[in-house]
Amino acid sequence: MNTKSCGLNVHKDGVFCCILGKNKEEILFQGRFGTLKPELDKLRKTLIENG
């Protein structure tokens, strides 16, 4: 099965996100988001944009 993968590491002051491509070796996105609504909205947008 060739699907993308996303890992989230959730802390009280931030969410770290890594999105891997279909081959699991290509990093499509890697970054950190805050825990307030505007930052979580950015995380949501990033997840949607990367399928």
Secondary structure by P-SEA (a helix, b strand, c coil): cbbbbbbbbccccbbbbbbbccccccccccccccccaaaaaaaaaaaaaac
